[in-house]
Amino acid sequence: MTFSLSRPALGVFCGSAVGADPAHAELARALGRAAAEAGVPIVYGGGKVGLMGVLAEAALAAGGVVAGVIPRALMELEVAAGNLSHLEVVETMHDRKRRLYEMSDVFCVLPGGFGTLDETVEILTWRHLGWHDKPIRLLDPDGHWRKLEELFAHLVGSGFARPASLQGIATVRTPAEVLAALPAPVG
């Protein structure tokens, strides 16, 4: 079954752990609430743990629509959320990323680890290759992704990436700035 959303959706990449800084959980909570209050559906990795769970719970508690996409092999590890508006179980991580891409109009990156980094770099690579022009926002009020931004600048400076590759990716400090990147609803 293919699930579709009736309005522009926010794809969120974030940690399956909450991390050491409680501010990161509050940031995920604030983004979930803000999206729900704005009527913006969230598409994310489908987990109930970590920042993923915090984000989804906050959005659902505020009356939002939340769609999750989770690989079958991670159903136990990430503890698939059972109360979502929609949960899609796929076979591989590549299938997960493809569906997150297909269902999202803007991507938001919250703090996270290797999985979050993988998703972010892959969606940026697809943008670099010209496969999409969807905005990417690093929601980062405290510098979690500062070293990543430095690495991106280094890749451009050393001639391994074009400066244009970084157009469309921006670091923002508030959920409102993330939501401002969404296209207006059609109809």
Secondary structure, DSSP 8 states (H G I E B T S, - for coil): -----SS--EEEE--SS--S-HHHHHHHHHHHHHHHHTT--EEE--BSSHHHHHHHHHHHHTT--EEEEEEGGGTTTTTB-SSSSEEEEESSHHHHHHHHHHH-SEEEE-S--HHHHHHHHHHHHHHHTTS----EEEE-TT-TTHHHHHHHHHHHHTTSS-GGGGTTEEEESSHHHHHTTS-----
